[in-house]
Amino acid sequence: MTTFLLALALTGSAIAQDNAAAEAQRRLQLKPEQLLALYLEAANVHDGMVYTIDVARFADCSEAQRIVSQLDTAPNKTLHQIAKTSRYANRYLFAMEPELREQARSMRVGDRSGVKLASGECLVAEMIDSKAQPMLEPKELGPVLPLIVDRGWLPHPDVLQDDAKLRSRSYANKIRKVADVEAAPAGFDFNTIRSDGQTILTAALLLDHVDVARAVLERGANPNVCGPRYCPIQLALTLRDRQQSRDMLERLLQAGGDPNQFDRAQRTRLLPLASAAGRDLALVERLIKAGAKANGVPDASPPIFFAAATGRQDVVEYLIAQGADLFARDTSRAGVPNTVYTAAQESKSPLFIEWIEKRMMEAAVTSGKYKCELWLEQDGRRITASGGEYRLKRAPFRIVVRLAEPSVRGVLLASAETPAFHDDVRGRAPESAVFRTATAVAEDGDGTSDWLDVLPAGSPTNNGATQFWFWTTDADRRFTGRRGTGKATEYYKDIRAIALDQGLGAQQFKPMPIGQYSGSGIYVVAAVPVELSMVDQRVAEPVLMKLTFIDSTRRASR
């Protein structure tokens, strides 16, 4: 009993599988030459990998769709946690349903897919693992080839011979050299998809057979047909020889290649411009000239990320000049969205990371999106708060904010009994709570919280907390209320209490009414935060102010 047979078994014992293979051979009566044709087909289907896949089967395809939707809304859950599954362990592509095979060859670990079989049955598949594995020897695979045909995983050898489309596919499988291209009969379609899912062109580029790629282009191969995971231009850009890479790019573009090649059905991940961005400015310039989009396309990683990850300052600057967004988010993968700043961390260059931060902050200031206007209101009086010291009664007051860009989520407030946060902003202190998104203290989501979090004198700001006041919907807000419409909308927060935060978290302190607060003044930083990443933020145009409390009999003033 071979290792393959053990992997092949779906149900029953090894002996039962042996018996099933023997019974299939008795029924099909396959001849040696037919078994050889089947072995060659299996070898051509094999892509050098074996796969471990969890599979859930449904007679009712609407139920399969429900499971797929459930997984989409709960990406952290695995398929076997919400459905009954069987496992294809270390499975060769030729030993699975053809419809599943078409999906599996382009899936990566963690990917999921719905699959409808020719029988009408529907599958939901989740890729668990994949690893390199050589093709089985004929003596290992031969005994079970009849069983594979019997289960519909490979076509019957008579069908391979009689079906015109399959005959063309078999011919495409054999094209390995320029001589094979030249010997192809007149009218042969060089866009025929091979048994491994590749076109003749993508297979040649994958194997670095540049001469074959040139030859099939001359015979009419479509430069825009992608194979599993990869499109032709991306493959051309990864050729080992840099000059051949440039030459092949030019040939593909001249043949009508789309500089924005991307195939969601084949699960391609990188745009041509993304591949070029980490390699060569000249390639990037050529693609942009040909019409490549500087910001890429939806569902693909933005090209500027790859320039940042490889520390290519020249490419980053060029892409910015072409309109690339320094604040783009990579949503092509599940989980926390990547950013240009986090991509730059991969360069391992402190100077380059510092430069990226500087460019991002320059872009933030230039955009004008990160400005906010502030006012203080108390006893019906309104004071413009643009920076400096403001005198308020030791009584409730209101902070009013107007954002320059309505799409910006809200305003950050960091308060202390000393100028500590002011100093952090001026000195860009990296450990300060002002610059870490995780330091925002919890507040009621309905806007009823009425306290200002204040860091006590003597407490280090790296242990401090900030408040982030935002408004998304009436059911999810941290402002007390709003008034006005459009760009004239003002968000206000009523402050009736002071909460001295010892750095132990929102559950460890109790807000006190402002009238009971004995401190004379509070230093406040107010700004629209610029998110460099999910954990790093900066402030582009902060308002630094001191609130000084006076006896309630005296009038508030600047």
N, C-alpha and C positions, 0 to 999 in steps of 0.2 A: 504493500500500500504506500503510495508516494505521498510526500508532503502536499503536493498539489491536490490529491484526492481528499486529503483531510480538510484542506481549505475549501474545496468544492462542495463538501457535504452540507446540505441544508437540513435534512431530516434523516432519522434512522441511523443505523450502524454503518461502519465501513463496509461490512460484508454486503449489506443491502445495496450500497452504492456500486460495489463491484458487480453484483447481480443485475442492477439496473443498466449498467454499461454493457454487460454481455447481452441482455435482452434487447437493448437498443440496436446492437450490432446484428443480432439475429433477424430483427425486424427490417432493418434498413439494407442489410447485405451490401455494405460498402466495400468496394474493391480497393486494392492497394493504391492505384493511381488516384482514386477519389480521396482516400485518406491523406495522401500526399498533398492534394490540392487544398484540403481542409487545413492541414498543418500550416501550409504557406499563408493561407488567409488569416489564421490565428496569429501567426508571427507578424503579419502586416498590421493587424489590429493592435497588437501589443505596443505600448509606447514607452517601454522601459521601466514601468512602475507597477506596483500592486497597491490596492486600495482597501482600506477598512471603512465600511459605510454602514450606518444604521438605517434600516428601511422599515417604514410603516406602510402597510397595505390596506387599501379601502376599495370595496366594491362600489361604494357610493362616492363619486368624485367630489360632491359638494362637501362631504365630511373631510376629505383631504384638503380642500381649499380652506375649510374652517381651521384646520390644524396649522396650515401655512400662515394664515392671518394671525393666529394666536402666537406663533413664533415671532412674527414681525413685531408684535406689540410687547413681547417679552424676550428680547434678544439674549438675555443672560441665562435663559432656560435651554436645556438640551431637548432633542426630540424624544428621547426615551423617558423623559420626565413627564411628558404630557400625552404620550401615545404608546401603544404596545408595538414594540419593534423587534425585528430579527437583525442579525449582524452578518454582513458579508466581510469575513476577516481575511486580510491579505489576498484579496481577490484580483485575478487578472481581468483586464477589460473584456477579453473574449469569453469569459465565464460569467457574464451577467446579461440581463435583458438589453437588447440594442438601444432601446429608448433611454434606459438608465445610463448606458455606456456613453451616449452622446453628451449627457450632462456631467458625468463623473470625470471625463478626461479634461474638463476645464475648471473643475471645482478645486478649491483650496480647503485646507483644514478649517472647519467651522462653517463652511458654506452649506446652505440648504437649498433644496430644489423640489418642486412638484413635478411629477413625471406621469404622463398618461400612456399606458401601454396599448398595443394594437388590440389586445383582448377587451379593452374597455375598462380594465382595472386601473386604479390610480395609486401611485406611490408618493410618499414624501421621504426624501433621502437627505441625510446629513453626513458630511465627510468627517470622519474621525481621524484618519491617518493616511499617509501615503509614503511609500519608500521605494527606492530603486531596487529592481529585481530583474535579472536576465531572463530571457526567454527559456522555456522548458525545452529539453531535448526531445526529439521525436519519440524515443522509447518511453519517456515519461508521459507525454501527452497523448500519444497514439491510442492507447487502450480506452480512453474516455472521450475521444472525439465523437463517436456515435451518440453518446449521451448528451454532449453539448449541442449537437444538431437536433436531437430529439426534444430538447427543452427550448429550442428556438433561439439559442444564443448565437449560433452561426448558421448561415443558409446551407441548405442541402447542396452537395456538389453539382447536382444536375441543374439547380437554379443558378449557381455560379457560372455555369457554362452557357445556359440558355438565355438568361436575362441580359439584354444589351447594356443596360446601365452598369450591372455588376461586372460584365466583361470589360467595359471601359475603365472601371475602378481597378480591376486587376492589372490592366495595362499601365495605369498611372502608378501603381505600386512598384512596377519594375523600372521606372525611369530613375536612374541613379547617375548617369553620365551624359555628357553633351552628345555622344554618339547615339544614346537612346532617344534623345530629343529629335535628332536629325532623322532617325529611322522611323519616327512615328508616322502613321498613315495620314494622307491628306484628309482634312476634316476632323481630325482628332481634337477633342476639346481639352485644351491645356488648363482649364479651370476645374477639371474633374476633381472631386474630393476623394482623397485616398482612404484606405480602410482605417487609418489612424486619425482621421479627421482633418489632416493637413492638406493644403493644396500642394501641388508640385513646387510652386514658388516658395511657400513658407517652409516646406521641408528642406529645400535646398539652402535657404538662408539659415535655418536652424543648424544645419550641418556645416556651415561655412563653405558650401560649394558655390562660390560666386559665379563660376563659369556656367553652371547649370541654370542659375537664376537669370543670368543675362540671356541665355539661349531661349528659355521659356517666355521671357518678356518679348523677345523678337518674334516668337510664334503666337503672340496674342494673349498671354496670361494676364488676367486682370490684377493690377497692382493694389486693388482695394478689397480683395477677398481675404479675410483673416482666418487663421486657424485657431485651435484652442489656446486661449490666453494671450496670443501674440498676433500683431498685424505686420504686414511686410515692411513698412518703413521703420518701425521700432526694431525689427530684427536686423535690418540693414545697418542701423546705427550702432548695433552691438557687435558687428563683425570684428574679428581680431585685428585685421589690418586697417589702420585709420584711413589710408588713402583709398582702399577698396570701399570702405564705408562711405566716404564722400562721393565716390564715383557711382555707387549703387543708389544712394539717395537721389542723385541727379537723374539717373535712369528711371527710377520709379516716379519722380515728379514729372519728367517729360512724357512718361507713359500715361499720365493722368492720375497719379497717386494723390490722394487727399491728405494734406499735411495735418489734418485733424483726425486721422483714422482712429476709430474707437468702436468696438463691437460688444455691446452689452450681452448679447446672446452667447458669445464666446468667452465672456467674463474677462475681457482684456482689462488691464489695470492702468497701464501707462500710455499716455499720449506720446506721439513722436517728439513733440517739443519738450516733454518731461525727460525723455531719454537723452536728448541732446543737451539739456540744461546742465547736467552734471559732468559733461564731457568737453564741449568745444563751443566757444562763442561763435565761430564761423558757421557751424551747423545750425545754431540757434538763429543766426541772422538769415541764413538761407531759408529756413522753414517759415520765419515771420514774413519774409519777402514773398513766399509762395502762398501765404494766407493763413498760416497757423495763428490761432487765437492766443494772445498773451496770457489770458486767464483760464485757458482750457475750456472744457465742457463739463456740464453737470455729471456727477457720479465718478469723475476722474480726479486724481490728485493734481492740484494746481502745479504747473511747471516750475514756478518760482521756488517751490519747496525743495526741488532736487538741486537747484543751484545753491540754495542756502545750506543744505545738508553736506555739500561737498566744498563749502567755503569759497564758491566762485563769485567773488565780489563783482568782477567785470560782467558776468552774466546777469546777476541780480540787478545791477544798475541799468543794463540794457533792457531787461524785461520791464523794469519800472518805467523807463522812458517810453516803452511801447504800451503802457497802460495797465501793467500787472498790479493787482491789488495786494499790498503788503499785509492786509488784514483778512485775506481769504482764509477759509476754513476747509480742511480736508474731510469731507463727509463720505469718502469712497469706502470706508471700512466702519464696521460697528465699533462702538466705544467712544472714548473721549476724542473729540475732533482735534486733529493736529493743527499747528499754526506755523508760520514762517519762523517765529522765534524758537519754538521747540525743535524745528528742523535744523536750525543753525547750531543747536547744542551738539548735533552729531558731528559737526566739523571739528570739535575738540580744540578750537582756536579761540582763546579768550578775547583777542583783539577783534576777530571777525564777529563774534557774538556781540561785543560792545558796539561795533559798527552797525550791525543789524538793528539793535535797540535804538541807536541814535536815528537811523533812517526811519524807523517806524514812528518814533516820536515826532520827527520833522513832518512826516506825512499826516500824523494826527492833528498837529497844529495847523498845517496848511489847509486841511479839509474843513476846518471850522465846526466840525461836528461835536467837538468835545468842550464847547463853551457852555457856561450856564450863568444866568443872572440870578442874584439872590437879594432878598429883602427880609428885614426883620419887622414884625408887626406886634404892637403891644398897646392896649388901651385905645384902639382905633387909629394909632399913628403908625406910619409906614416909613422905614429907614432903608435906603439903598445900602447894601452890604457888598462893597467891592474890595475890601481889604482894610485892615487897620483895627482901631479899637472902637467898640460900641458899648454905650452905657445903658443898661436895662434895669428896670425895677426888679427886685427880688420877688418875682411873681411870674405866673405862666406867660408865655409869649409864643409867637408863631414864626417858623422859618418858611419862607416862600421861595420856590424855585421855578424858573422858566428855562427850558432846555432849547439850545440852538437847533438841534436835530430831533424831531419828534420820534424817530425810530430808536434813539438811544434809550437804554432801559431805565436809567435813573441817576441818582447822585450819591456819592460816597461822603460820609461824615466821619472824621476822626477827631476826638476831643480829648484834651488832657488838662491837668491843673498847672502844667508848666509848658513852655514853648517846645516841648520835645518833638511833637509831630511836625511842627513848623520846621524845626532843624532837620528832621529826617527828609522832608520834601526838598529843602534847599540843598542838602548834601546827598540826596538820592541813596539813603542808607538801605542796602539791599535786604536786611533782616527786619526792617520795620513792618509793623502790622499794616501800615498804609499801602504797602506794595504786595501784600499777600492776600489773595481772594478768599482763602479759607478762614480769615480772621473775622469775617462778618458775624456779629452776634445774632442770635435768633430773636425774632420779633413775631407778634401776632400777624397772621396773614391777612386779617380783615382791616388793618389800619387803626385798631383801637389802642395800640401801645402808645404811650405818651411820654416816654422817658428818653433822655439824652445820655448815652453811654460816655463816661468820662474816666480817663486813666488817672489814678491818684498820683500826687507828687511823689517822686522817688521810685516809681515803678518803671522798669525798662520797657521801651516801646515794642521790643520783639515779643513780649508777653501780653501786649495790649490787644485791643479789639477795635473794630470799626463798625459802623452801621452803614448799610447800603439800602437807601430808600428808593424803591421803584414802584411803578404802577403798570401792571399788565392788563388786568381786568378788575372790575369792581369786587370780584371774589378773591383776587390775589393781588394785594397791594400793601405797601408799607408807608404810604403817605396817608394823612388823615382825610384829605379830600382834594378836589381839583375844581378849577373854575376857568371859564373861557373855552375857546375852541381853536383848533389848528395850531399854528406856531405861536399863538397868543395864549395857549393853555398854561396855566399856573398850577403847580402842585404845592400843597402846603402841609406842614407837619406841626401839630400843636404840641408844645413841650410844657408839661406841667410838673415834671419830676426830673431829678438828677440821679443817675445810677453810677456809683463809684465802683469800677470794675478792677478787682485785684488780679485779674488774669486767670481766674478759675472757671470762667464760663458763665453764661447767662443765668444758670440755675443757682449760682452761689452768691447772689447779691440781691438786695431789695431796693428798688427806687424810692427815693425820699422826695416829698414835695419840695419845690424850689424854695418855698418860704422857710423850710427847715435846713436848707443847705447853707453851711457856714462859710464856704469858700468865697473869696472876693472876686475871682475871675476864672474864666475857662478859655483856653486857646483851642481854636477850631480850624480844621482843614476841611474845605468843601470843594469837591471836584467831580466831574464826570470821569469815571475810571477808564483808562485805556488798557484793555486786556491784551497783553503780549502772549499769554497762554492761559490755560485753565487755572494755573496757580500763581502766575506772575502778572501784576498790573502796575501801571505807572499813572501819573497825573500830568496832563498836558498844560492846562491853564488853571491852576488851583487858586482858590480864594482863601487867603490866610487872615484870620480875624481873631480878635480877643473880645470876649463878652465879659464886661465888668458889671457886677450886680451892685446896686445902690439901694439905700433905704426906700421903701415903697412910697414915702411922702415926697421923694424927689422925682423929677421928670427924666424919662429915658432920653438919651441923646447919642450923637456920634462922639 
